[in-house]
Amino acid sequence: WVKGPKAIEFLQTISSNDVSKLVDGQVQYACFPNEKGGIKDDFLTYRVDGETFLLVVNAGNIEKDWAWVTAQGKKFGLEAGREIYDASGEMGQVAVQGPLAMKVVQKLTDSPVEELGFYTFKKADVAGIKDAIVSITGYTGAGGCEIYVANGDLPRLWDALMEAGEEFGIMPAGLGARDTLRLEMGFCLYGHDIEEDTCPIEAGLGWITKLTEDKKGLIGREVIERMKADKPARRLVGFEMLERGIPRQHYRIVDAEGQAIGEVTSGTMSPMMKRGIGMGYVQSAFAKAGTEIYIEVRGKKLKAVTVKLPIYKAS
């Protein structure tokens, strides 16, 4: 949590997006740029009110992000444990995803959560749990919501969801299923498609990187501005395999002559498309959708083609 009268001013320096544009009950996707214009992490900002913001980061980066945010907060006189508070050990999240997800959740609350818009949230009593946070962001492209509750309430919430969802065929899904879904959508995964040495511009995240007048203090701004002006030498692209094979992280991407032009950052077999798909960085000359590229899979050069995101186009 980030709280207090300096919250927005502070967040404008660490968030790539324009926090001042948020209204109460709205969510915003952003990243933390580092001093070199790379990405510390990507995260969601929830505006409760003008002085209360919840930052939801990647679970694997909690310690790193906490150290980063509190270090930057000191420059604004924000104290760890007061204006900046880590609730990671107290709260948990269950993502209920799929086209029927909201029907399941609506059964557990009197609040009209089915009416929530994309990238908005509200507090509601869910399954008898007071003040659960229900948000519509999603990392699967399949619709649904996320529910945040106190850790002690998670088993109760889980059981209620399984019971309410039985008539709709609800099933538990793990990170493997989530990763396939997010990759079909072309969503970045930290540690794969974006990292400390990845600039938001080359990662296709220029849309969450605002270089407005009131964000002059944004960390890494000068580097990001230079890359935006000079055009990046490489770009993150989505691709699908034209030959049988599954691309994996760090596999080389080459041209028709076998010359290295990039590297795979994420890859899997798409259950929906019944073929290998992936994302990776390629030299900008090869980034246009429809460009033929090759992925080196176990010593073989397999043909692929770059595609516009999302990789899987649902009908």
C-alpha positions as CSV (number, residue, x, y, z in Angstrom):
1,W,0.0,0.0,0.0
2,V,1.1,3.6,-0.6
3,K,-0.8,6.2,1.4
4,G,-0.9,9.9,2.3
5,P,-0.9,13.3,0.6
6,K,2.3,12.6,-1.3
7,A,1.1,9.3,-2.7
8,I,0.4,10.5,-6.3
9,E,3.5,12.7,-6.5
10,F,5.6,9.7,-5.4
11,L,3.9,7.1,-7.6
12,Q,4.4,9.4,-10.7
13,T,8.2,8.9,-10.3
14,I,8.2,5.1,-9.9
15,S,5.2,4.1,-12.1
16,S,5.6,4.2,-15.9
17,N,2.0,5.0,-16.3
18,D,0.1,8.3,-15.4
19,V,-1.3,7.6,-11.9
20,S,-3.0,11.1,-11.9
21,K,-5.5,9.8,-14.5
22,L,-6.9,7.2,-12.2
23,V,-10.2,7.7,-10.4
24,D,-11.5,5.9,-7.3
25,G,-12.2,2.3,-8.1
26,Q,-10.0,2.1,-11.2
27,V,-7.0,-0.1,-11.9
28,Q,-3.9,0.7,-14.1
29,Y,-1.2,-1.6,-15.6
30,A,2.3,-0.2,-15.3
31,C,5.9,-1.1,-14.7
32,F,8.7,0.1,-12.5
33,P,11.5,1.5,-14.7
34,N,15.0,1.3,-13.3
35,E,17.7,4.0,-13.7
36,K,18.8,2.4,-17.0
37,G,15.3,2.4,-18.5
38,G,14.9,-1.3,-17.9
39,I,12.0,-2.9,-16.0
40,K,12.2,-3.7,-12.3
41,D,8.8,-5.4,-12.4
42,D,5.3,-5.0,-13.9
43,F,2.4,-4.4,-11.6
44,L,-1.2,-3.1,-11.1
45,T,-2.1,0.1,-9.3
46,Y,-5.5,0.2,-7.5
47,R,-6.8,3.6,-6.6
48,V,-9.0,3.4,-3.5
49,D,-9.0,7.2,-3.0
50,G,-6.7,10.1,-3.8
51,E,-4.4,9.2,-0.9
52,T,-4.7,5.4,-0.8
53,F,-3.3,3.1,-3.5
54,L,-2.7,-0.7,-3.6
55,L,0.2,-2.0,-5.7
56,V,-0.1,-5.6,-6.8
57,V,3.3,-6.9,-8.0
58,N,4.6,-10.3,-9.1
59,A,4.7,-12.7,-6.2
60,G,8.3,-13.7,-7.0
61,N,9.5,-10.1,-6.9
62,I,7.9,-9.0,-3.6
63,E,11.2,-8.6,-1.7
64,K,13.0,-6.9,-4.6
65,D,10.0,-4.6,-5.2
66,W,9.6,-3.7,-1.5
67,A,13.3,-2.8,-1.2
68,W,13.0,-0.6,-4.4
69,V,9.7,1.2,-3.5
70,T,10.8,1.9,0.1
71,A,14.2,3.2,-1.0
72,Q,12.6,5.6,-3.5
73,G,9.9,6.5,-0.9
74,K,12.6,7.8,1.5
75,K,13.3,10.6,-1.0
76,F,9.7,11.8,-0.4
77,G,9.8,11.3,3.4
78,L,7.6,8.3,3.1
79,E,8.2,5.8,5.9
80,A,8.2,2.0,5.5
81,G,5.5,0.5,7.7
82,R,3.4,3.8,7.7
83,E,2.9,5.5,4.3
84,I,4.3,2.5,2.5
85,Y,3.0,-0.8,3.9
86,D,3.7,-4.4,2.8
87,A,0.5,-6.4,3.2
88,S,1.8,-9.4,1.1
89,G,1.9,-11.7,4.1
90,E,-1.7,-10.8,5.1
91,M,-3.6,-10.9,1.8
92,G,-4.1,-13.4,-0.9
93,Q,-5.8,-13.6,-4.3
94,V,-7.9,-16.1,-6.2
95,A,-8.3,-15.5,-9.9
96,V,-11.7,-16.8,-11.2
97,Q,-11.3,-16.9,-15.0
98,G,-13.4,-17.9,-18.0
99,P,-16.6,-16.8,-19.7
100,L,-18.8,-18.1,-16.9
101,A,-16.6,-16.8,-14.0
102,M,-18.7,-13.8,-13.1
103,K,-21.9,-16.0,-12.9
104,V,-20.1,-18.1,-10.3
105,V,-18.9,-15.1,-8.3
106,Q,-22.3,-13.3,-8.5
107,K,-23.9,-16.3,-6.7
108,L,-21.7,-15.5,-3.7
109,T,-22.5,-11.8,-3.3
110,D,-25.4,-9.3,-3.3
111,S,-23.2,-6.7,-4.8
112,P,-23.6,-6.3,-8.6
113,V,-20.1,-7.5,-9.5
114,E,-21.2,-8.7,-13.0
115,E,-21.6,-5.0,-13.9
116,L,-18.0,-4.1,-13.1
117,G,-16.1,-2.7,-16.1
118,F,-12.7,-3.7,-17.4
119,Y,-9.8,-2.5,-15.1
120,T,-12.2,-1.5,-12.3
121,F,-12.7,-2.9,-8.8
122,K,-15.0,-2.6,-5.8
123,K,-15.2,-3.9,-2.2
124,A,-17.9,-6.4,-1.6
125,D,-19.0,-9.1,0.8
126,V,-18.2,-12.4,-1.0
127,A,-19.1,-15.8,0.5
128,G,-19.7,-14.1,3.8
129,I,-16.2,-12.5,3.8
130,K,-16.4,-8.8,4.5
131,D,-14.7,-6.2,2.3
132,A,-13.2,-8.6,-0.3
133,I,-11.7,-6.7,-3.2
134,V,-13.2,-7.8,-6.6
135,S,-11.3,-6.6,-9.6
136,I,-11.6,-7.1,-13.4
137,T,-8.1,-7.2,-14.9
138,G,-7.3,-10.7,-16.0
139,Y,-4.1,-12.4,-17.2
140,T,-5.8,-15.0,-19.4
141,G,-7.9,-13.1,-21.9
142,A,-10.8,-15.4,-21.0
143,G,-12.8,-13.0,-18.8
144,G,-13.5,-13.2,-15.1
145,C,-12.2,-11.5,-12.0
146,E,-9.7,-11.5,-9.1
147,I,-10.8,-11.7,-5.5
148,Y,-8.4,-10.4,-2.7
149,V,-9.1,-11.4,0.9
150,A,-7.2,-11.9,4.1
151,N,-5.0,-15.1,4.0
152,G,-7.1,-16.7,6.7
153,D,-10.2,-16.4,4.5
154,L,-8.7,-18.0,1.4
155,P,-9.8,-21.6,2.2
156,R,-13.3,-20.5,2.8
157,L,-13.4,-18.5,-0.4
158,W,-11.9,-21.4,-2.4
159,D,-14.5,-23.9,-1.1
160,A,-17.4,-21.5,-1.8
161,L,-16.2,-20.9,-5.3
162,M,-15.8,-24.6,-6.0
163,E,-19.3,-25.3,-4.7
164,A,-20.9,-22.3,-6.5
165,G,-19.1,-23.2,-9.7
166,E,-20.0,-26.9,-9.8
167,E,-23.0,-26.3,-12.0
168,F,-20.8,-24.4,-14.5
169,G,-18.1,-27.1,-14.6
170,I,-15.5,-25.1,-12.6
171,M,-12.0,-26.6,-12.3
172,P,-8.8,-25.6,-10.4
173,A,-6.1,-24.4,-12.8
174,G,-2.4,-23.8,-12.0
175,L,0.4,-21.7,-13.4
176,G,0.9,-23.9,-16.4
177,A,-2.6,-23.3,-17.7
178,R,-2.3,-19.6,-16.9
179,D,1.0,-19.4,-18.8
180,T,-0.5,-21.0,-21.9
181,L,-3.5,-18.6,-21.8
182,R,-1.4,-15.4,-21.2
183,L,1.0,-16.5,-24.1
184,E,-1.9,-17.0,-26.5
185,M,-2.9,-13.4,-25.7
186,G,0.6,-12.1,-26.0
187,F,0.8,-10.9,-22.4
188,C,4.4,-10.3,-21.1
189,L,5.7,-12.5,-18.2
190,Y,8.4,-11.0,-16.0
191,G,11.6,-13.0,-16.1
192,H,10.8,-14.1,-19.6
193,D,9.6,-11.3,-21.9
194,I,10.5,-8.4,-19.7
195,E,13.5,-8.0,-17.3
196,E,15.9,-5.5,-15.8
197,D,17.6,-5.0,-19.1
198,T,14.4,-4.7,-21.2
199,C,13.1,-1.2,-22.1
200,P,9.3,-0.8,-22.1
201,I,9.5,0.6,-25.7
202,E,11.2,-2.5,-27.2
203,A,8.8,-4.7,-25.2
204,G,5.8,-3.1,-26.9
205,L,4.8,-1.4,-23.6
206,G,5.0,2.2,-24.8
207,W,1.2,2.4,-24.2
208,I,1.8,2.1,-20.4
209,T,4.8,4.5,-20.5
210,K,3.7,8.1,-20.2
211,L,6.4,10.8,-20.7
212,T,4.1,13.7,-19.9
213,E,5.1,17.1,-18.4
214,D,4.0,16.1,-14.8
215,K,6.2,12.9,-15.0
216,K,9.5,14.7,-15.4
217,G,10.8,12.9,-12.3
218,L,10.1,9.4,-13.7
219,I,13.0,7.1,-13.0
220,G,14.8,6.1,-16.2
221,R,12.9,8.8,-18.2
222,E,15.9,10.1,-20.2
223,V,16.9,6.6,-21.4
224,I,13.3,5.7,-22.4
225,E,13.0,9.0,-24.2
226,R,16.2,8.3,-26.2
227,M,15.0,4.8,-27.2
228,K,11.6,6.2,-28.2
229,A,13.3,8.8,-30.4
230,D,16.0,6.6,-31.9
231,K,13.7,3.5,-32.4
232,P,14.8,0.3,-30.7
233,A,17.2,-2.1,-32.4
234,R,15.1,-5.0,-31.4
235,R,11.4,-5.6,-30.7
236,L,9.3,-8.2,-28.9
237,V,7.1,-10.1,-31.3
238,G,4.6,-12.9,-31.2
239,F,5.0,-15.9,-33.6
240,E,3.5,-19.2,-34.5
241,M,5.3,-22.3,-35.7
242,L,4.7,-23.3,-39.3
243,E,6.5,-26.6,-38.7
244,R,6.0,-29.1,-35.9
245,G,8.0,-28.1,-32.8
246,I,7.6,-26.4,-29.5
247,P,9.7,-23.2,-29.0
248,R,11.2,-22.6,-25.5
249,Q,12.9,-19.7,-23.7
250,H,16.5,-19.0,-24.9
251,Y,16.1,-20.9,-28.2
252,R,17.8,-19.0,-31.0
253,I,15.7,-17.2,-33.7
254,V,17.5,-17.1,-37.1
255,D,16.9,-15.9,-40.6
256,A,16.6,-18.1,-43.7
257,E,20.5,-18.2,-43.9
258,G,20.8,-19.3,-40.3
259,Q,22.1,-16.0,-39.1
260,A,21.0,-15.2,-35.5
261,I,18.4,-12.4,-35.4
262,G,17.0,-12.9,-31.9
263,E,16.0,-15.2,-29.1
264,V,12.8,-16.8,-27.8
265,T,11.5,-15.5,-24.5
266,S,8.4,-17.6,-24.0
267,G,7.1,-20.6,-25.9
268,T,4.5,-23.4,-25.6
269,M,2.1,-25.7,-27.4
270,S,-1.2,-23.8,-27.9
271,P,-4.1,-26.1,-27.0
272,M,-6.5,-23.8,-29.0
273,M,-4.3,-23.6,-32.1
274,K,-2.8,-27.1,-31.9
275,R,0.6,-25.7,-32.8
276,G,3.7,-24.2,-31.2
277,I,3.6,-20.5,-30.4
278,G,5.9,-18.1,-28.7
279,M,7.3,-14.6,-28.1
280,G,10.8,-13.3,-28.5
281,Y,13.0,-10.4,-29.4
282,V,14.1,-10.0,-33.0
283,Q,16.0,-7.3,-34.9
284,S,13.5,-4.6,-35.7
285,A,13.8,-5.4,-39.5
286,F,12.1,-8.8,-38.8
287,A,9.4,-7.5,-36.4
288,K,6.7,-6.8,-38.9
289,A,3.7,-9.2,-38.8
290,G,3.9,-11.8,-41.5
291,T,7.7,-12.0,-41.6
292,E,9.1,-15.5,-42.0
293,I,11.6,-16.5,-39.2
294,Y,13.1,-19.7,-38.0
295,I,13.4,-21.2,-34.5
296,E,16.3,-23.5,-33.7
297,V,14.8,-26.4,-31.9
298,R,17.2,-29.2,-30.9
299,G,19.6,-28.4,-33.7
300,K,16.8,-28.1,-36.3
301,K,15.8,-24.9,-38.1
302,L,12.0,-24.8,-38.0
303,K,9.9,-22.3,-39.9
304,A,7.7,-19.8,-38.1
305,V,6.0,-16.5,-38.8
306,T,5.6,-13.3,-36.8
307,V,2.0,-12.4,-36.0
308,K,0.0,-9.5,-34.6
309,L,-1.0,-9.9,-31.0
310,P,-3.0,-11.6,-29.6
311,I,-1.5,-14.8,-31.1
312,Y,-4.7,-16.7,-30.7
313,K,-7.7,-14.8,-32.2
314,A,-10.9,-16.0,-30.5
315,S,-13.9,-16.0,-32.8
